[in-house]
Amino acid sequence: MKPLDMMVTDLNAEYLGIPKLSLMENAGRSLAKQISLISDPCKVNIFSGSGGNGGDGFVAARHLLNMGFDVEIFLLTHPSKIKSSESKSNWDILQNMVPYMSPLKINLINDSSQLKSSFLEMDDEVIVDAILGTGITGELKEPVRAAINLINKSHSIKIAVDIPSGMDPLTGQVDDVAIEADYTVTFHKPKTGLKQGSHENIGNLIVCDIGIPKEAEVFVGRGDLLRIKKRDENAHKGANGRVLVVGGSHDYTGAPALAAMASLHLGADIVIVACPESASIPIKSYSPDLIVRSFPGDYINLDMVEPIIEMSHKVDCVLIGCGVGDKPQTEEALNLLVEKLVELNKTMVLDADALKLVEKEKIKNVENLTLTPHSAEFKSFFKNQDSIILFDLHEKITAFQSVSQQIKGTVLLKGKMDMIFQGQKFRLNKTGSPGMTVGGTGDCLAGLVSALMAQGHSSFDSACLAAFINGMAGELAEREYGYQFTASEMLKFLSKATQLIF
């Protein structure tokens, strides 16, 4: 499991209602239990940092004391710099214990000179590395570096918490120094660095269940917002994604405009709408932020294909289908357009009418592609004449996933509960509002997927994030308007829906 995935899962567990304080308690208790299985009661020296890893050490200290161990803590920072609120809570508990009968001893280490070899004189002791967790990368700072060197010189049993401090949690590489553990006790699932790192650092790997349910990985939650890439302060215009929306017709002008506006609201720098001439004026009227390129005709046709291909060279993602209609000339044009975009290895999103017109064979081997169908469009695209009418959720997932595997791209099946599939991967999204049955919310979703893919997210992650954000915006709109809101009104809540709040 990648470190980011673990952080996402932790927050998603909280989003499900499991407090992070409970997870930390479970982790610390599990750590203490493993120590008791490894060693008889003895002196345990716990080196703690300022993050959640240190908090696990604080919790373990309490449980070890109850098991008959002598415990000494070395906090490698000032208590005011403890970052995690859960860690701070557990630190405060230890402070409340010290003045009374507890044999716990605490050392505050603010400087490397305070670390002395005499701290670790006994070889029959246990040393716990709760210094750096999976969220920490980069150059080691003092007194952390000095503490790692001191610990490595000891002949005591060394136990790393989650991952040996100094090891890259993603790659397992050690750029400077890292704890040389006899055991590593990790939580929930092994991190990728533990699978690739040296046994000299990891020792024997122990994986502990801390009560995170499978649903925290299946359902998209607030934690997934951690995946949204941070903006580079020195970025130039266009660095945060350029989207081309190919859509619109004489009959439908709102769909491409809503999709384009959703892309802008999610941070795409530039969004261009390519549309028939008869649709251009209405689309332009939606916002001065939209760039509209129009071509002669009332519907997308073959004459538009080459100019659109030229435009595609300057964008990061092409969204096709919003409001294009189902004219034969449009069907011919879209199939040729998609064929050429596949040859260019262009990132694409297919939505709405494109799912009825584009031939599956033309895109079945494309991975950087997302389809956003509702159930009828799903059936039309995959030529699935047998309606999937199942009441058991697991049966539904199995059935839809089996059909979705006909292509290598991602399928975002819209519904009361959105289902996202790519190969063997699947996730579910529960956000949304009954008010989202109004026309245009699906176009907003397609625009969100396009913006995320343009910003470098995979098709699968883009679909998961977009489904969650779109549904959350619908929930926020419902709080403001009840069920009587429009897709245009929902757009105003997209920014707030991306905020990592509980």
Secondary structure, DSSP 8 states (H G I E B T S, - for coil): --HHHHHHHHHHHHHHT--HHHHHHHHHHHHHHHHHHHS-S-EEEEEE-SSHHHHHHHHHHHHHHHTT-EEEEEESS-GGG---HHHHHHHHHHHHHTTTT---EEEE--SGGG--GGGG--TTSEEEEES--TT--S---TTHHHHHHHHHH--SEEEEESS-TTS-TTT---SS-----SEEEEESS--HHHHHS-HHHH-EEEEE--S--THHHHB--GGGGGGS----TT--TTTT-EEEEE---SS--HHHHHHHHHHHHTT-SEEEEEEEHHHHHHHHHH-TT-EEEEESSSS--GGGHHHHHHHHTT-SEEEE-TT----HHHHHHHHHHHHHHHHTT--EEE-TTHHHHS-GGGTTT-SSEEE---HHHHHHHTT--S----SSHHHHHHHHHHHHTTSSSEEEE-SSSEEEEETTEEEEE----GGGGSTTHHHHHHHHHHHHHHTT--HHHHHHHHHHHHHHHHHHHHHHHTT---HHHHHTTHHHHTS---
